Amino acid sequence: MHYKTIVLELLQNRPEFHEKLRLSRTLLTTLNLYSSQLKANHEAWMDRLSRVKPGSERSQLASEALEIAVQEMKDSKGPSDFLLEPETLSLDGAMAFTLGHKPRG
């Protein structure tokens, strides 16, 4: 996976935050931190989804898990929201997301 590319695009979609990181020379550090967290969240979702859908193809699970992990980053209200621990992720939220319904709360 190209986690850094994904995170960089997400950061660039938040121009003020991206510029602040660039000017403070913390863009690379932040990119590395967030891409590590995206990878951890992706792996956590793959694990959860594989338990819920044991007969599914690994590539399908990986795709769904990455979609969920990226959507969580997009939905976060601020930079600190990117740094959720994988244990705080909701399986119900993932299932709702997978089914096309967004959980509330």
C-alpha positions in Angstrom: 0.0 0.0 0.0 1.0 3.6 -0.6 -0.1 5.0 2.7 2.1 8.1 2.5 0.6 9.0 -0.9 -2.9 8.6 0.5 -2.1 10.7 3.6 -0.3 13.4 1.6 -3.4 13.8 -0.6 -5.6 14.0 2.5 -3.3 16.7 4.0 -3.3 18.6 0.7 -7.1 18.6 0.9 -6.7 20.7 4.1 -4.6 23.5 2.6 -4.4 25.6 5.8 -3.2 22.6 7.9 -0.8 21.5 5.1 0.7 24.9 4.8 1.1 25.2 8.6 2.9 21.9 8.6 5.1 22.9 5.7 6.0 26.2 7.2 6.8 24.7 10.5 8.9 22.0 8.8 6.9 19.2 10.3 5.1 18.0 7.2 7.4 15.0 6.7 7.2 14.0 10.4 3.4 14.4 10.3 3.1 12.5 7.1 5.2 9.6 8.5 3.1 9.6 11.7 -0.2 9.6 10.0 0.8 7.0 7.4 1.9 4.7 10.2 -1.5 5.2 11.8 -3.4 4.7 8.6 -1.4 1.4 8.1 -2.3 0.3 11.7 -5.9 1.2 11.2 -6.1 -0.6 7.9 -4.6 -3.7 9.4 -7.0 -3.5 12.3 -10.0 -3.3 10.0 -8.7 -6.1 7.9 -8.5 -8.3 11.0 -12.0 -7.3 12.1 -13.6 -7.8 8.7 -11.9 -11.1 8.2 -13.6 -12.3 11.5 -17.0 -11.1 10.3 -16.6 -12.3 6.7 -14.4 -15.4 7.1 -15.0 -16.6 3.5 -14.2 -13.4 1.8 -11.2 -12.9 -0.5 -8.2 -11.3 1.1 -8.0 -8.6 -1.6 -11.7 -7.7 -1.1 -11.2 -7.4 2.7 -8.1 -5.3 2.2 -9.9 -3.0 -0.2 -12.9 -2.6 2.2 -10.6 -2.1 5.2 -8.6 0.6 3.4 -11.7 2.4 2.3 -13.0 2.5 5.9 -9.6 3.6 7.3 -9.3 6.4 4.8 -12.9 7.5 5.3 -12.2 7.8 9.0 -9.3 10.1 8.3 -11.4 12.2 6.0 -14.2 12.4 8.5 -11.9 13.4 11.4 -12.5 17.0 12.7 -8.9 17.8 13.2 -5.3 16.5 13.0 -5.5 14.8 16.4 -8.5 12.8 15.2 -6.2 11.1 12.7 -4.4 9.4 15.5 -7.1 7.1 16.7 -5.9 3.9 18.3 -7.0 0.9 16.3 -8.8 -0.5 19.4 -11.2 2.5 19.4 -12.6 1.6 16.0 -16.1 0.3 15.9 -17.0 -2.9 14.1 -20.7 -1.7 13.9 -19.4 1.5 12.2 -17.5 -0.6 9.7 -20.4 -2.8 8.9 -22.7 0.3 8.5 -20.1 1.9 6.3 -19.7 -1.3 4.2 -23.4 -1.4 3.8 -23.5 2.2 2.7 -24.9 3.7 5.8 -22.9 6.1 7.9 -23.0 5.7 11.7 -23.9 8.6 13.9 -22.1 9.7 16.9 
